């Protein structure tokens, strides 16, 4: 049996506040609306007014309970519950505050309500699939050659040429660098002419393998069967070159502003620049997908590492590479692990197989910690939209397939969420979790003082 207490509890969740007229609850308890044909629009308003709340418009009632007519009745408690849960998700997405969302939207007519709902309304995939190709095509730069777009390689080649200026291999390397950068500059200019920009890729690349791996990830993601038909435009840092620090910063800032979302690629080291790009996206209220690679097979890791080293670092021995890379994943090993210390100092030959096992373990540990930090513990993985004050969380995925699923839902405005209530003492905090990543995307704090102070000050003119 549905009791009036159950209905009142749901109305408190809908309005974001406790019943103002507590004494009037008793006046409603004798009536079980679902045992007498349900709750119509007029009856719903009568209940609200009896409890001390504002009444709602016909348009809001129709939205809440998916009704074509304001006189249609809500015939079951489950239907009543589903409508209120739907509204709470909307309120967290758009306002970050249930009470303010109810006071705002419940008074809207159909035109104003439709306008407010546009921000979360699904977009037909046809809108993307029918796009025309860009006028200026991107000149594809391979993962093997993307390293020439970086800033380290030029000084490496120049330093070697100083001591061996007639070396044909070095001369060829310099020519390749010039050709790749020429293509990178053309691509840079092409991105500036794009009439739309959908996705920004935030990375930090210094080493050859970093360029190669990011390039491979981008190709796999945008070639995915869920993404490729959408004809998206994305800013690919493995395809562009800009030799002016100021221009580079301005262009990247523009691309962040124009893109609908950012993909933050977790690597062995993360930089101020990449972290700033994550923060700038969240501060605009846009989604950030953090892709954290998940290592699951040590044997395939070692096989791929050997091939990658041979393919990209043909001028170095695998032992030298291990001595260089191991401290990046396992810095404390230089003074805590006697075997690693011996390898690094050269007092003991590097056991390549053992060292690759260690690299796998430490890389896996690093990625697991980074994923857990962004999902669970770092307070700045949830940042405030500077315009609206709504808290905006990072969405962490561990596979390219999940990244593609989530990216498609972001682009088409079809993300799905679940509401969780967490209780600390008497405080109940609401969490809105995105289903694919399992990460918190929106929050409503249960701290009443913080809530009151925050919304009093946040939107004040500065």
Buried (B, 14 or more C-beta within 10 A) or exposed (E): EBEBEBBBBBBBBBBBBEBEEEEBBEEBEEEBBBEEEBBBBEBBBBBBEBBBBEBBBBBBBBBBBEBEEBEBBBBEBEBBBBBBBBBBBBBBBBBBBBBBBBBBBBBBEEEBBEEBBEEEEEEEBEEBEEBEEBEBEBBEBEBEBBBBBBEEBBEBBEEBBEEEEEEEEBBEBBEBBEEBBEBBBBBBEBBEEBEEBBBBBBBBBBBBBBBBBBBBBBBBBBEBEBBEEBBBBBBBBBBBBBEEEEEBEEBBEBBBEBBBBBBBBBBBEBBEEBBBBBEBBBBBBBBBBBBBBEBEEBEEBBEEBBEBBEEBBEEBEBBEBBBEBBEBBBEEBBEEBEBBBEBBEEEEEBBBEEBBBBBBBBBBEBBBEBBEEBBEEEEEBBBBBEEBBBBBBBBBBBEBBBBBBBBBBBBBEEBEBEBEEEEEEEEEBBBBBBBBBEBBBBBBBBEEEEBEEBBEEEEEEE
